[in-house]
Amino acid sequence: MQGLTAFQTPKVTVAASEGLLTYTLIPALMGRDKHELPLDRGLVKAELPKLAFSTASAKADISVMATSPGDLPRVSGAVHVRRVGTMNFVPVASRDFLHELRGVSSFDDLGALPLLDIGIYRAIRGLDAWNGLVAAKDGEGVQVAPNTPKVQRPLLSGEGVSILPDYSTLYEQSLEVVDVPAPSMAVSLWLVSHEDTLREPSVRELYDLLAGMFTASSWYRDK
């Protein structure tokens, strides 16, 4: 029919931390990696809109935000907020590092080892058990990375112990959970979008898809 114009579906921007984007959201939504855990790409039943990814939540259509358990995301205005799960953390190290490890039987014993910290952890009360180990070393024997991808190389090279989400060993065969009783360490995950933005069908559909993917995953449940 002449005179009709086909309008392209707008690009949808998703924001999250560097780690969530790299290891979870981009593989699950884009299907560019064989690792699709902990989110099930099989839940994607329809063609997705064009996607962009960012770490800047203020410029995104949809943000996946992390808070200390019990806290709400620090947002303002007419926003739609939905809690979609809990990300549980465990101490991890490379198999080579653990093979040489002796005399560690408790979580506190990890404080005597080289620690690989991620800077954003310090603002999260749910990770205070780990933050306490790091603070007690007063900078001695602690490497600090700005985000999860930046800690990957020293961690896999056997340079120390870190904490990561409990599904992290699914991605790296050379990574293992440190076998010590560990305190609960967790963050709450939220989907956030402005109410006006959610009126766009492509944004609403992606928002609902992400909510379904997180809530269907056993990895994001309270433990």
C-alpha angles and dihedrals in degrees: 000000000000122000096033120119123210110221118207118233108255119252113258119217119210120195129198140132118300091253096051091047096047101042105026121015102039095046091046097046101034100034092218095133133053089229107086098155137140090028117052111234087194087080089069100096101161137043111281124228120251106288135210126185130212143164090220107092093186090066098043133098091215127020129194103208131187125212139170110274109277095022127109121225113270099247134132138200130037098334132153112226126188128177108225104176153304126281109214120206131209134180112263139181139166119279091242091054093048092047089065095041119117136171098023115129104142139042091249089057088068088073089075091059131077107276128210108206132188113219098224091060092075094072093055117087091196087070096048093119089063094038088056092056091050094047092050091060090058092213096311112125095000127121115194121206123191094228144357098272089055092055093053098084099049091041095053090041089062098249096137151305127302138168122246137162111293093248093059093100088065089070100046124043090197093057123089138179112250105247101232131110104267131194120243111281117179148141129209118238124215137184112221130186135154112256092234091051091052090061088074104093095221091053093046092050093050092045091053092045093053091047090052094047094052097043092047093054118094089207092070099054128107112269 
